[in-house]
Amino acid sequence: MAITGVLMLLAAVPAFAQSKKDPLTDQQIEDVREAGDQPLQRIKLFVGYVDERAKGIHTINADPIAQNKGVRLHNLMEEFTRLSDELQDNMDNFDQQHADLRKVLKEIVDKTGEWGTILNEPKPSPQYDFSRKTAIDANQSAHETSVQMLADETKYFIEEKKKEKEQEKEEQKR
């Protein structure tokens, strides 16, 4: 009896590990590494990866004869969530460094609107409803974060520009 339980547990571990597999390919991981501390490039990579998953969801959902549709949608929604979370982590890290992300933040605000629509396209299904809910939550969080960061950065860089002009005036007086 105990052997059967252990065998069942061992059989479940690879399935669990496989479902938590990194959603990025080896090349994408290398691209992220190479982008390293280049805020715009790194964030644009993650926007592209999330966008790929959203387009995949849209494509599979629109295909009336797609095989394993529910499982594939579930997997793409989980990948969408993980990548969206990673995008936000990167946004937070670079925001603390006062990197100028305004251009890409505007893109994220637009993209999160598109992604929200796509995530709501598939009909409800117990196969992916939970994954969809977490993907929608992650997308909403990314949207709210990018909107707030865009406002904060716009204000920050306006203030920095004012400081620079004041310093120039002070230097001219000397």
C-alpha positions as CSV (number, residue, x, y, z in Angstrom):
1,M,0.0,0.0,0.0
2,A,2.8,2.5,0.9
3,I,4.6,1.6,-2.3
4,T,1.6,2.5,-4.3
5,G,1.4,5.9,-2.6
6,V,5.0,6.6,-3.2
7,L,4.7,5.6,-6.9
8,M,1.7,7.9,-7.3
9,L,3.6,10.7,-5.7
10,L,6.6,10.2,-7.9
11,A,4.4,10.1,-11.0
12,A,2.8,13.4,-9.9
13,V,6.1,15.3,-9.3
14,P,7.2,15.4,-13.0
15,A,3.7,16.6,-14.0
16,F,3.8,19.4,-11.4
17,A,7.4,20.3,-12.4
18,Q,6.4,20.4,-16.1
19,S,3.5,22.7,-15.4
20,K,5.9,25.1,-13.6
21,K,8.4,25.1,-16.5
22,D,9.9,28.4,-17.4
23,P,7.6,29.9,-20.1
24,L,10.7,31.3,-21.9
25,T,12.8,29.5,-24.5
26,D,16.5,29.2,-23.9
27,Q,17.0,32.0,-26.5
28,Q,14.5,34.3,-24.8
29,I,16.3,33.7,-21.5
30,E,19.6,34.6,-23.1
31,D,18.0,37.7,-24.6
32,V,16.8,38.8,-21.2
33,R,20.3,38.2,-19.7
34,E,21.9,40.2,-22.5
35,A,19.5,43.1,-21.9
36,G,20.6,42.9,-18.2
37,D,20.5,46.5,-16.9
38,Q,19.1,48.1,-20.0
39,P,15.6,49.0,-18.7
40,L,13.9,49.8,-22.0
41,Q,15.2,46.8,-23.9
42,R,14.5,44.4,-21.0
43,I,10.9,45.6,-20.5
44,K,10.2,45.6,-24.2
45,L,11.3,41.9,-24.3
46,F,8.8,41.0,-21.6
47,V,6.0,43.1,-23.3
48,G,6.7,41.0,-26.4
49,Y,6.6,37.7,-24.5
50,V,3.3,38.6,-22.8
51,D,1.9,39.8,-26.2
52,E,2.9,36.5,-27.8
53,R,0.9,34.6,-25.2
54,A,-2.1,36.9,-25.6
55,K,-2.0,36.4,-29.4
56,G,-1.7,32.6,-28.8
57,I,-4.8,32.7,-26.7
58,H,-6.7,34.6,-29.3
59,T,-5.5,32.3,-32.1
60,I,-6.4,29.1,-30.3
61,N,-9.7,30.4,-29.1
62,A,-10.7,31.5,-32.7
63,D,-9.8,28.1,-34.1
64,P,-13.0,26.0,-34.1
65,I,-11.1,22.7,-34.6
66,A,-8.1,23.3,-32.3
67,Q,-7.1,20.2,-30.5
68,N,-6.8,20.2,-26.7
69,K,-8.1,23.7,-26.8
70,G,-8.9,23.9,-23.0
71,V,-5.5,22.6,-22.0
72,R,-3.6,24.8,-24.4
73,L,-5.6,27.9,-23.3
74,H,-4.9,27.0,-19.6
75,N,-1.2,26.7,-20.3
76,L,-1.0,30.0,-22.2
77,M,-3.0,31.8,-19.5
78,E,-0.6,30.5,-16.9
79,E,2.4,31.6,-18.9
80,F,0.7,34.9,-19.5
81,T,0.4,35.4,-15.7
82,R,4.0,34.4,-15.0
83,L,5.4,36.7,-17.7
84,S,3.1,39.5,-16.7
85,D,4.3,39.2,-13.1
86,E,7.9,39.2,-14.3
87,L,7.2,42.3,-16.4
88,Q,5.9,44.1,-13.3
89,D,8.9,43.0,-11.2
90,N,11.2,44.5,-13.9
91,M,9.2,47.6,-14.0
92,D,9.4,48.0,-10.2
93,N,13.2,47.4,-10.2
94,F,13.9,50.0,-12.9
95,D,11.4,52.5,-11.5
96,Q,13.5,52.5,-8.3
97,Q,16.5,53.5,-10.4
98,H,14.5,56.3,-12.0
99,A,15.0,54.9,-15.5
100,D,13.0,56.8,-18.1
101,L,10.4,54.2,-19.0
102,R,7.7,56.6,-20.2
103,K,7.6,55.5,-23.8
104,V,7.3,51.8,-23.0
105,L,4.8,52.5,-20.1
106,K,2.5,54.1,-22.6
107,E,2.8,51.0,-24.7
108,I,2.0,48.8,-21.7
109,V,-1.1,50.9,-20.9
110,D,-2.4,50.3,-24.4
111,K,-1.4,46.6,-24.5
112,T,-3.0,45.7,-21.2
113,G,-6.2,47.0,-22.6
114,E,-5.9,44.7,-25.6
115,W,-4.8,41.8,-23.5
116,G,-7.8,42.2,-21.2
117,T,-10.1,41.9,-24.1
118,I,-8.3,38.8,-25.4
119,L,-8.4,37.1,-22.0
120,N,-12.1,37.5,-21.9
121,E,-12.7,36.0,-25.3
122,P,-12.8,32.3,-24.5
123,K,-16.1,30.9,-23.3
124,P,-16.1,29.9,-19.6
125,S,-14.6,26.5,-18.9
126,P,-13.6,24.7,-15.7
127,Q,-10.4,23.7,-17.6
128,Y,-9.0,27.3,-17.5
129,D,-11.4,29.5,-15.5
130,F,-9.0,29.8,-12.6
131,S,-6.0,30.4,-14.9
132,R,-8.0,33.0,-16.7
133,K,-8.9,34.8,-13.4
134,T,-5.3,34.9,-12.3
135,A,-4.2,36.1,-15.8
136,I,-6.9,38.9,-15.7
137,D,-5.8,39.9,-12.2
138,A,-2.1,40.0,-13.3
139,N,-3.1,42.0,-16.4
140,Q,-5.1,44.5,-14.3
141,S,-2.3,44.9,-11.9
142,A,0.2,45.5,-14.8
143,H,-2.2,48.1,-16.2
144,E,-2.6,49.9,-12.9
145,T,1.1,49.8,-12.2
146,S,2.0,51.2,-15.6
147,V,-0.6,54.0,-15.3
148,Q,0.7,55.0,-11.9
149,M,4.3,54.7,-12.9
150,L,3.7,56.8,-16.1
151,A,2.1,59.5,-14.0
152,D,4.9,59.4,-11.4
153,E,7.7,59.4,-14.0
154,T,6.1,62.2,-16.0
155,K,6.0,64.3,-12.8
156,Y,9.6,63.3,-11.8
157,F,11.1,64.2,-15.2
158,I,9.3,67.5,-15.3
159,E,10.7,68.4,-11.9
160,E,14.2,67.3,-13.0
161,K,14.0,69.5,-16.0
162,K,13.0,72.4,-13.8
163,K,15.9,71.8,-11.6
164,E,18.3,71.7,-14.5
165,K,16.9,75.0,-15.8
166,E,17.3,76.6,-12.4
167,Q,20.9,75.4,-12.2
168,E,21.6,76.8,-15.6
169,K,20.2,80.2,-14.5
170,E,22.3,80.1,-11.3
171,E,25.4,79.3,-13.4
172,Q,24.7,82.1,-15.8
173,K,24.4,84.6,-12.9
174,R,27.9,83.8,-11.7
